[in-house]
Amino acid sequence: MKNQTKKFNAVFEGGGVKGIGFVGALMKLEEEGYSIERCAGTSAGAITSALLAVGYTAKEIKEIMINTDYNNFLDKNISILSSGNILEKASHMYNLFNDKGFYSGDYFEKWMNNLLKAKSKTKFKDVFVNGKSKLKLIAADITKGSMLIFPDDLPKYGIDPMEFEISKAVRMSMSIPFFFKPVELQTNKGTSFIVDGGILSNFPIWIFDSEEKPEYPTFGFNLDEQELSYTAQGKTNFLYYSYDLVNTCIFSHKSEDRYIRDKDLVRVIDIPTLGVGTTEFDISKERSLALYQSGYDSTEKFLKEWDFNKYVQAYSIYKEA
């Protein structure tokens, strides 16, 4: 018997620019009549989740993602990994050692906040329904050495979760270490430095799970990596080496993540990323559209095999594991 419900929770993996693939997946699901109840994500997944939670449709998100100039996220239209004059690179190195990141992330946060304002929903209180947040985001508190789940964990910091800005939480979740400046979260116990949640959970497929039989499924959106590392390309100076090191820590499939995915294959949509890089901020519209299509096609394939009863059976197994 095929799926008995068109409702679903969505969990999106982190992956930088590659997150454009999520939009194609969402478009196919919307065309098939599916609707999202709750959503969660890390980094790029946090961006998609936030837009969905405040009411953006897949079509609207597609227009945003395809037409956004991601170079603006870098505060200046130059990357530390691109050719540029030595003074510009020296400036970025100063930012790294002084601010702990090449780029501030300020432009991104304003961009995100403007999108949320357009839907008149900017704080977590705006996405609470029946006492539960429709949105959960993952970040990492390196000061405490622990995961930070928004909005659930904010009371531990003496912060009212209802009044916390969603754009600030997304900004924290996507702060790739060294690449973007960490966010300093002022709490009742001092200052915590918050960075990309991918350090601790890049694909929080577990976040909506409970001990009860699910009324509707949680679909995980996984970015099937095909990116060639810089050092594999023969680019082995310190900067490229540092980037590959960070990329491996955050976005590679560690053994624990692989174990989780093996159990959860029945509910995961794998989206080939076509060699698009995590920080390929100068991505062309053509490559963006190809990535979008990859998400669409992958979801079409997934839905042909999807069976809610099999999902419930698998759910029972991995809740006992």
C-alpha positions in Angstrom: 0.0 0.0 0.0 1.4 3.3 -1.0 1.8 6.5 1.1 -1.3 7.3 3.2 -0.4 10.9 3.9 0.9 13.9 2.0 2.2 15.7 5.1 5.9 15.4 6.0 8.7 16.9 8.1 11.8 18.0 6.2 15.4 17.8 7.3 18.1 19.4 5.1 21.8 18.6 5.1 24.4 21.3 5.2 26.4 21.9 2.0 26.8 25.6 1.2 25.9 26.6 -2.4 25.0 23.0 -3.2 21.7 23.6 -1.2 20.2 24.9 -4.5 19.4 21.2 -5.2 16.9 21.3 -2.3 14.7 23.6 -4.2 14.2 21.2 -7.1 13.3 18.5 -4.7 10.7 20.7 -2.9 9.2 21.8 -6.3 8.5 18.1 -7.2 7.0 17.4 -3.8 4.7 20.5 -4.1 3.6 19.4 -7.5 2.7 16.0 -6.0 0.6 17.6 -3.4 2.9 17.3 -0.4 2.9 19.9 2.4 5.5 20.5 5.1 4.6 20.4 8.7 8.0 21.1 10.3 11.5 21.6 8.9 15.0 21.6 10.2 18.5 21.9 8.9 22.2 22.9 9.2 24.0 25.6 7.3 22.5 25.6 3.7 19.8 23.4 5.1 19.1 26.1 7.7 18.5 28.7 5.0 16.0 26.5 3.2 14.3 25.5 6.4 13.9 29.1 7.5 12.4 30.2 4.2 9.9 27.3 4.3 8.9 27.9 7.9 7.9 31.5 7.3 5.8 30.6 4.3 7.9 30.7 1.1 6.8 28.2 -1.6 9.3 26.2 -3.6 8.6 28.4 -6.6 9.5 31.5 -4.6 12.6 30.0 -3.2 13.7 29.0 -6.7 13.5 32.6 -7.8 15.5 33.7 -4.8 18.2 31.0 -5.1 18.7 31.2 -8.9 18.9 35.0 -9.0 21.0 35.6 -5.9 24.6 36.8 -6.4 26.3 34.7 -3.7 29.5 36.6 -4.1 27.9 39.3 -2.0 28.0 36.9 0.9 31.7 37.4 0.9 31.5 41.1 2.0 33.7 41.9 -1.0 33.6 40.4 -4.5 36.8 38.5 -4.0 37.6 35.2 -2.5 40.7 34.4 -0.5 41.1 31.4 -2.8 41.0 33.4 -6.0 43.7 35.4 -7.6 43.9 39.0 -6.4 46.5 41.6 -5.4 48.6 41.0 -2.3 47.0 43.8 -0.4 43.5 42.3 -0.7 44.8 39.0 0.4 46.6 40.5 3.3 43.4 42.2 4.3 41.6 38.8 4.4 44.5 37.3 6.4 44.1 40.1 8.9 40.4 39.3 9.2 41.2 35.7 9.8 43.5 36.4 12.7 41.7 39.4 14.1 38.0 38.3 13.6 38.6 34.5 13.3 37.1 34.5 9.8 37.9 35.7 6.3 34.4 37.2 5.9 32.0 38.8 8.4 28.7 37.3 7.3 27.0 40.6 8.0 25.7 40.9 4.4 24.2 37.4 4.6 22.4 38.1 7.8 20.8 41.3 6.4 19.8 39.4 3.2 18.2 36.7 5.3 16.4 39.1 7.6 15.0 41.1 4.6 13.5 37.8 3.2 11.9 37.0 6.5 10.5 40.6 6.8 8.8 40.1 3.5 6.7 37.4 5.1 6.3 39.4 8.3 7.9 36.6 10.3 11.3 37.4 11.8 11.4 35.8 15.2 10.8 32.2 16.4 7.5 33.2 18.1 6.3 33.8 14.5 6.8 30.1 13.6 5.3 28.5 16.7 2.1 26.5 16.1 0.3 24.6 18.9 3.2 25.2 21.3 5.8 23.8 18.9 8.3 25.5 16.7 7.9 24.7 13.0 11.6 25.4 12.6 14.7 23.8 14.2 18.2 24.9 13.3 21.6 23.3 14.3 24.7 25.3 15.3 27.8 24.5 17.3 28.9 26.3 20.5 32.7 25.8 20.5 33.0 27.6 23.8 30.8 25.0 25.6 31.9 22.3 23.1 28.3 21.3 22.5 25.5 21.3 19.9 23.1 24.3 19.9 19.6 23.6 18.7 17.4 26.6 17.9 15.1 27.5 19.5 15.0 24.6 22.0 18.4 25.3 23.8 18.1 29.1 24.1 16.6 29.0 27.6 19.8 27.3 28.8 21.6 30.5 27.8 19.1 32.7 29.6 17.6 33.8 26.3 13.9 34.0 25.5 13.5 31.7 22.4 10.3 33.5 21.3 12.1 36.8 20.9 15.2 35.5 19.2 15.8 36.5 15.5 15.6 33.7 13.0 18.1 35.4 10.8 20.7 35.4 13.6 20.2 31.7 14.2 20.6 31.0 10.5 23.7 33.1 10.4 25.2 31.0 13.2 24.3 27.7 11.6 26.0 28.6 8.3 29.3 30.1 9.8 31.8 27.8 8.2 34.9 28.0 10.5 37.7 30.3 9.3 35.6 31.1 6.2 33.0 33.2 8.1 33.5 35.1 11.4 31.9 33.2 14.3 28.9 34.8 16.0 29.5 35.9 19.6 26.4 35.0 21.6 26.1 37.0 24.8 24.5 34.9 27.5 23.9 35.0 31.3 27.1 33.0 31.7 29.4 35.0 29.4 30.1 34.9 25.7 29.9 31.8 23.5 31.4 31.5 20.1 28.9 29.9 17.7 29.9 28.3 14.3 28.5 26.0 11.6 26.4 23.2 13.1 27.9 20.8 10.6 30.8 20.3 13.0 28.5 18.3 15.2 25.5 17.3 13.1 25.5 18.2 9.4 22.4 16.1 8.7 20.1 16.0 11.8 17.7 13.4 10.4 16.9 12.3 13.9 15.6 15.7 15.1 11.8 15.0 14.8 11.9 11.4 15.9 9.9 10.2 18.9 9.0 6.9 20.6 5.5 7.0 19.1 4.4 5.7 15.7 4.7 8.6 13.2 1.5 10.0 11.7 3.5 11.3 8.7 7.1 10.8 7.6 10.3 12.8 8.0 12.1 13.1 4.6 15.8 13.7 4.7 17.4 15.7 1.9 21.0 14.5 1.5 23.5 16.1 -0.8 25.4 13.4 -2.7 28.9 14.8 -2.8 30.9 14.7 -6.0 33.2 17.6 -5.2 36.9 17.2 -5.9 39.0 18.6 -3.0 41.5 21.4 -3.7 44.5 19.2 -2.7 43.3 16.5 -5.0 43.5 19.1 -7.8 47.1 19.7 -6.9 46.4 23.0 -5.0 48.4 22.3 -1.8 49.3 25.6 -0.3 48.3 26.5 3.2 45.0 28.2 2.3 43.8 25.3 0.1 45.0 22.8 2.7 43.1 24.7 5.4 39.9 24.8 3.4 40.0 21.0 2.7 40.7 20.4 6.4 37.6 22.3 7.4 35.5 20.9 4.6 36.4 17.3 5.7 35.5 18.1 9.3 32.1 19.5 8.4 30.8 18.0 5.2 32.5 14.6 4.8 30.5 11.5 5.6 32.0 10.3 8.9 31.4 6.7 10.0 28.7 7.7 12.5 26.8 9.7 9.9 27.1 6.8 7.5 25.6 4.4 10.1 22.6 6.8 10.6 22.1 7.0 6.8 22.2 3.2 6.3 19.3 2.9 8.8 17.4 5.8 7.3 17.7 5.1 3.6 14.0 4.5 3.3 13.3 8.2 4.0 16.3 9.9 2.5 16.4 11.7 -0.9 19.9 11.7 -2.3 20.6 14.6 -4.6 23.8 14.5 -6.8 25.6 17.8 -6.6 27.2 17.6 -10.0 30.6 18.7 -8.8 29.4 22.0 -7.5 31.6 23.2 -4.6 30.4 24.1 -1.1 31.8 27.6 -1.4 31.3 28.1 -5.2 29.8 31.5 -4.6 30.4 32.5 -8.2 28.2 29.7 -9.5 26.6 30.4 -12.8 22.9 30.5 -13.5 23.3 27.4 -15.8 25.0 25.4 -13.0 22.4 26.5 -10.5 19.6 25.3 -12.8 21.4 22.0 -13.4 21.6 21.5 -9.6 17.9 22.4 -9.2 17.0 19.8 -11.9 19.1 17.2 -10.1 17.0 17.7 -6.9 13.8 17.5 -9.0 14.8 14.3 -10.8 16.1 12.7 -7.6 12.8 13.3 -5.8 10.8 12.0 -8.7 12.7 8.8 -8.6 12.4 8.6 -4.8 8.6 9.1 -4.9 8.2 6.2 -7.3 9.5 3.8 -4.6 8.1 5.6 -1.6 5.8 3.5 0.7 4.6 4.9 4.0 4.0 1.4 5.5 7.6 0.4 4.8 8.7 3.7 6.4 6.7 2.9 9.6 8.3 -0.6 9.7 11.8 0.8 9.3 11.0 3.5 11.9 10.2 0.9 14.4 13.4 -0.9 13.7 15.7 2.1 14.1 13.9 3.3 17.2 14.7 0.0 18.8 18.4 0.1 17.6 
